[in-house]
Amino acid sequence: MSDAATLDATVKTRAGWVEGLARGRHMAFYGIPYAAAPTGQTRFRAPKPAGAWAGMRKATEKGFAALQTPHFIPGFAASGAQDEDCLNLNVFTPATDGAKRPVMVWIHGGGFTHGAGYEPLYDGGPLAERGDVVVVSLNYRLGALGFLSIPEAGIPGNAGLLDQVAALKWVAENIAAFGGDPEQITIFGESAGSAAVACLVAMPAAKGLFKRAILQSGVGRAGPPEVAAKAADKLLAGLGLDRSQVVDLFDLPADKILAAQASGGFGPGSGFGPTRDPASLPEAPMVVVRDGGARDVALLIGSNRDEVKLFVPGRREPMADEALLAEVRGRLPNATEPQAKELIEVYRASRETKGLPTDNLDLLDAISSDMQFRIAATKFASAQAPHGPAYLYLFTHASPARRGALGACHALEMPFVFGTTGIEGQVNFAGAGPDVERLEGEIMDAWLAFARTGNPNHPGLPAWPAYDAASRDTMVFDTVASTVQSDPFGEERRALEALL
């Protein structure tokens, strides 16, 4: 590992020279364009190659994130500059010495409507230094600008996913100059970023661009074309247009499209996102994996125990038994009243034996978390297991924020993955102290080992077997102790899966 004084922070890419920053024992290169600005007649469409430049391009300032609306959850929306010209990436590397290090490419979350790859939470420096790897983070188009689908007008959808494919092609062509190995690429992401990783696993255009994939709290659900068509019509109506006037979309100011998206109620996870498309995404990721389409990709996948607690109000009135039953039946419309009551009691008994909260709001959160995240992760691992390696985890460390009310909520594992638990804004969320530091190291080393070998085992953890439907071995990450358990919370999983 080199010292900052000896690091050469200049690299020649295929498009020209870039100059980054020497930071500690690694270098950071910000805002490198991997595709041309998707504006004018290229708006909504597959990205075009970035043009070359003369001389030295400064890569010392963060590039633009995709355009997006504000959001009430801190850290959900991009914290810095935004623009339609957002197709750029960041590279963090220990040295530009041709050492052929493993490469980890991060895809940020945010419901396909929000977020940015440049956030301090995703700083690739700690991973690069701890594991001697190259870390890449990227921005891609979001919302209507990234996922509008009107095929008859030459707007087939999934532009945001095609941006990610373009970024991976850039990595394959350029990362050797940054000290990375283009034959050892791992993609990883969280929430919508994890769903995007699942889609990339299924996309023909992405095949061969990576060897390993890590999915944190999200599995890709490519929507049907008819849902995308309804979203397109609603957006057009909000702009005062119909399908005969689609051509006008290419000339409208981008902020008008963003305003129509906001006024139309297109929030995270609703309206604009991956869509099944004959060319870019012909089949849902779960189906592709089940049929063996990812047999040449090693998978690491998991979720957090209390995912939805990040999204519920900080203060809620107590919930009566009748209201809980109604909520559960609303989420499981095929369940009879006795079945819903039995499910609630299974969760209550299971949580009591584990010393977890069992009031009605907590039970609703537990059922919702499993429905939205854990069951899908488990099924994805089960679908992969007969064809190739899959490793399953469950993150159960509880946040100290809100006096513990967040539990092991959505997004809590990310600072542990990146080694950023100690940065401003994360200490109160992730916690602090020796146990937090130990867990942070365990998770970082597991992700790094997986990026290097396709296997997350390392000396700091108990032996972690690959997942199979018989043993259901799962690494449970916690500050008390990380342990391998066979089918953790299995009674809850079985009861819920029977009703889905």
N, C-alpha and C positions, 0 to 999 in steps of 0.2 A: 504494500500500500504506500502510495506516495504522499509527501507532505505538500501543503498548499503552495509553498515556495517553489516546488519543482514541477507542479502541474502545468501542462501546456493546454490552455483552454481555447485553442483554435483547432478547428476541424474542417476538412474539405468534404462537403457533401456533393452529391451529383449535380445539385443546382448552384453550388458556389460555396465560398468560405463562410464560416460562422465563428463568432467569438463569444464564449460564455464567461462564467464566473468561477474562480477557484474558491471553494468554500470548505474549510476544514480539510478532510482527507478525501474530498471528491470535488467534481466539477458539476455545475448546473448550466444547462443551455435552455433558455426560455423562448417560447413564441416562434419556433421554426415552422414555416408553412410547409404542410405536407400535400396541399392541394390548392388550386386557385380559388379566389373569392367566389362563392356561389351566389352571384348577383345577376340581375338582368335576366337574360334568357336562360341562364344556368340555374336560376333559383328553382328549388324543389327537385332538381334533377341530379343524376349521379355526378359526383365531383370530377373536375377536370385536373390534369396535372398542373402543379405549380410551375411558374416560369423561373428561369435562371436569373441570377443577378451578378453584377460585376462588383469586384472589390470585396471587402470584408463586411459581412452583415452582423450587426450587433445582436446577440442573443442573450441579453442581460436584463431585459424587461419582460414581464408577463404579457402574453398576447391576449387578444380579445376572446372572451367567452361568447357562446351563442346568445342571441337576444332572448330575453325571458322576462316575465313579470316578477314583481316582488312576492315574497312569501312570508307567512307568519311564523314558521319554524326557523329559529336562528340557524344559520349555516346551510339552509336548504337551497336558497338562491345564490347565484354567483356573488361573491363579495367585491369583485373588481370590475374592470372595464368590460363592456359587451359591445358587439357589433355583428352585423351580418357576415363580415369577413372574419370568420372565426376558426377556419380549418388550420389549426396550428397545434404543435405538440412541444413537450418539454423532455429533456434527457438529463438524467443524473448518472454519472459514471465515476468510478474510482480513478480511471486513467484511460487515455486514448492511445493505448500501446499495442493494440492488436492481440490482446490476450484471450479473445474469444470467451468472454464471460456469458453466463446465462442472462437472458433478457426477460424482464417482467413488464408487461404493458398494461397499465391501469385504465379502466373505463369507469368514469364517475357515474353515480346515480342521480336521482332527482325526478323520478316519474316520467322521464323522457320530455319533461318541460322545463326543468331547472338544473342548476349545478354547473360546475366548472372543474377542469382538471388541474387548475393552478392553485387550488385552495391549500393553505398551510397544512391542513390535516393530511393531505396526500403528498407531502414533501418526500421525494424519493431518496433524499440524502442518507437518512439513517439506515434504510434497507441496503442501499448501495455500499455503504461502509461496512455494515455488519456482515453481509454475505458475499462481498466482492462480486456484485452483480450490477447490471445496467438496468435502471428503471426508467420507463417512459410513461408519461401521462398525456392525455390528449383532450381536446375540445371537439365537439361534433354538433351538428345542427339539431335543434330541439323543437318541440311543439309542431305547429302547422308548417313552419319553414323546413322542418326535418322529416315530417311524416305525413304530410298531405298526400292523398292518393286519388288521382283522377286519371286512370289509365288511358282513356280515349283521347285525352288532351296531351299525352306524352309525359304525364306525371304519375309514374307507376307506384310511388310510395317507397318507404324505407330508405330515403336519402340519408338519414342520420346513420343507419347501419352501413350503408355504402361508404360513408365518410370513414367509418372505423376500418373497413376493408382497405380503403386507400391509405390510411395511416399505417396499417400492418404491412402493406406493400412498401411504403416508404421505409419502415423499419428493416424489412428484408433487404432492401437495396442500399441502405446507408449505415446501419448500426455497427458494422464491422469497423468503420472509421472512428466510432466512439468507444471501441474496446469491447463490443458485444459480439455474440455468435448468432448469426441469422438462422442457424439450424437448431437453436435452443431457445425458442420463444414460448413464454407462458403468458396467457391473457388472464386478467383477473378483474373483478368488479363487484360492486355491492348494490343491492336494491335494483333499480332500473339498469345499472351497470352490469349487475349479475345476470339480469334477464337478457341484456345485449350479448353477454358472453355466451349464453345458451343459444341465442339466435346465430351467432357467428359459428358455433359448433355445427349448426344445421345448414349454413349457407354454402352453396356450391362455390361462390366466388372467394370464400375465405379458406377453402380446403387447402391444406399444405402450408398455410401461413403461420401456423403455431402447432406445438406438440402437446401442450398441456393447458388446462383451463381450471380456474378457481372461481366458484360461484358462491357468493356470500349474500344470503337472504334474498333470493330472487331466482325464479325459473321462468324462462321465456314463454309467454303465451302469445303466439302470433294470432291476431284477430282475423276474423273472416272478412272478405272484401265488402260484404254488405254493411258491416259496421263502419268501415272506413268511408264508404259512400255516404252514409248518413252524416258522419262528421264533416265531410266535404261540403255537403249541401247546406248544413247549418252554418258553416263558416262563410260560404258564399252569400247566404242570405244576410248574415251580419254585416257584410260589406256592400249590400245592395246589388249583388250580382246573381246571375244564374249560370247554368252550365254552358250556355251559348256565349258567355262573356269571360270564360276562363282565361283567355289570352290577356285580359286586363290585369290579372294577378302579377304578371311579370314586371309591370311598370308601376305598380302601387308602391308607395313608401313602405318599408318594412314595418315601421311602427304602427301603421294602420292595420296591418295583418295581425300584429301582436295584440292590438287593442280589441280587434274582433274576436280573437281567440279568448281573451280574458272575459269579455262581456258575454261570450257564448257559454261560459262555465266550463271551459276545457281545462280542468286542473290536472295535477299529476295522476297518471294512471287512468285517465278518462278522456277518450276522444282520439288523441294522436299518439301513436306508438307503432310497434312492429305489426305488419299486416302480411298475411299469406299472399304471395305474389308468384306467378309461374316462373319468373326469371330469377328474382333475388332470394326469395324465401318460399319455395314451393310447398313445404310441409312444416308442421309445428315441430319445435325442437324435441319435445318429449317423444313424438312418433319417430323422428329420425334416430334418436338414441336407442329407443326400444328395438328398432329394426337393425341395429348394428352399425349405423352410419357414423358413429364416433369411436369405433373400435381402435383406431390409431391415435386417439387422444386420451391421455390420462386425466381424470377428473378428481377434484377436491371440492366438496360441496357441503354446505351446512346452513344453520340458522341460529337465531338467538331465542332464548326461552320465552321472553316476554315482548315480542316484536312490537305489537300494536300500542304498547304503553307510551311510545314516543308521540303518538298522534292523538291521544285522548286528552280532553281538557284537564288542566291542573287541579281544578276543583269540580267535583261531581256530587250530586245528591245521591244518597244511598238508594239502591235498587231493590224493590220488593221482589218476592219470589215470582209473582205473576208476571211482572215486567221482564224478568230474566227469561222465563219460559217463552214469552212472546218474542223476545229478541232472538233467542236460539232458533225458534221455529221459523222466524223470518229469514235467517241465514241458511236454514236447512229446510226448504219448502216441502221436500218429500218425506220428512220425518213426521211420524204421528206424535200426538201429545205424550203418550206413554214412553215412546222412544226418546223424545227430547228430555223428558224428566229423568230417564235412566242415564242419559249422557251427562247431564248436569251432576247427578249423584256420583257417577264414576270419577269425574274431574274433582269433585269435592273430597271424596275419600282419598284419592291419589295425592292430592295436594296436602291434606292433613297429615298423611304418613311422612311426607317430606318436609314438614314444617314451613310450608309456603302459605301465603294469605288465601283465605277461602271465602271472603265475602262475595256477594253476588257480582259486583263489578269486576273483581279479580277473576272469577270464573268465566265471565263473559270475555274478558281480555285473553284468557288462556285459550279458550275455544277459538276465538277469532285469530289469534296468533298462529295456532296450528293450522287452521283452515287456509290462511293466506300464505304461510311460509313453510312450516315444518313438514307438513304432509307432502307438499310438492317436492321439497328437497329430498325426502326419503324415497319418493317414487322415482325421482330422477336418478338417484344412486342405484335403486333396484333395477331400473331399465338398463343402466350401463353395465352392471355387474357381470352378466353372462358374456359380455363381449370384450371388456377391457377393464383396467383398474379404476376403481372409484373409492374414495375415502370420505367418510361422513363425519361431521362434527356437530356438536351442540354447544353453544356459548351460554354459560349460566351465571357469570359474574354480574352482580347487581351494581348499578350506578349509585353513588351516594347522593346524587342530585335530587332535589325535591324531597329530601328526607327519606330517600329510598323508594319513592313511589314509582320511579321509572323502571325498577327491576333491571333485568337483562334485556333492555329494549333494543329496538331497531337502531342500527348504526353504531352501537356501543363497541363492537369489536374492531372498528376501523383504526382508532389510534393505537390499538395493540398490534395490528398488522403492520402499520407503518412506523412504529416506534415513536409516536408523537403524543403519548399520554401526558407528557410534561409541558407541552406548549400552552400558551395562553388560550383560554377558551376550552381546553380539554381536561385540565386538572380536576375541576369540580365535576365534570361529566364522567370521566374514566375512573377517578379515584387516585390515590397516591399511597406510597409506602412500599416496603419490601415485597409484599405479596403481589401488588400490582406490577412492580418491576419484574418479578419472576415470571408472571403470566405473560407479560409483554415479550420477554425474551423467548419463552416457550413457543408462542404463536409466530413471532418473526422467524425463528429458526425452523419451524415446521413449514411455513410458506417458502422459505429459502431452500430447504432441502427438497421440497416438491419441485421447485423451479429448476433445480440442478439435476434431479434424478427421476422425477415422476413419482416419488415416494416421500411422504412427509415425516417419516420416522427420523428421530435424532436422539442423542444420549440424554437429553433433558426431559424426555417424555417416556411414559410406559409404552411398551410395544403396541403399535397401532395397526391392526390388520386391515386389509382391504375389506370393503363392505360386501356382504352377500345377504340374500333374503332369508337365509336360515339362521345365522348367528346375529345379524344386524349389529355388528360391533361398531360402536360410535365413540369418538374421542369427545369427552365432556370437559371443556375448558373452564376452569374456575380458579379463583384466587385461594380457595381453601386447599384444593389439590386437583390437578387435572388427572382424570381417570378414564380408562376404557370401560364402557358399559355395554352390555348386550341389550339392545332395544330400550334405552332409557325412556321413561314415561310411556312404556308400551301399552299399558292398560288404557290410557287415554287415546293413543293412536288407533288401537283396534276398535274402540267404541266409536270414534269419529269416522274412521274409514268405512265402517259398516253403513253409515248414513250418507256418505257422499256419492 
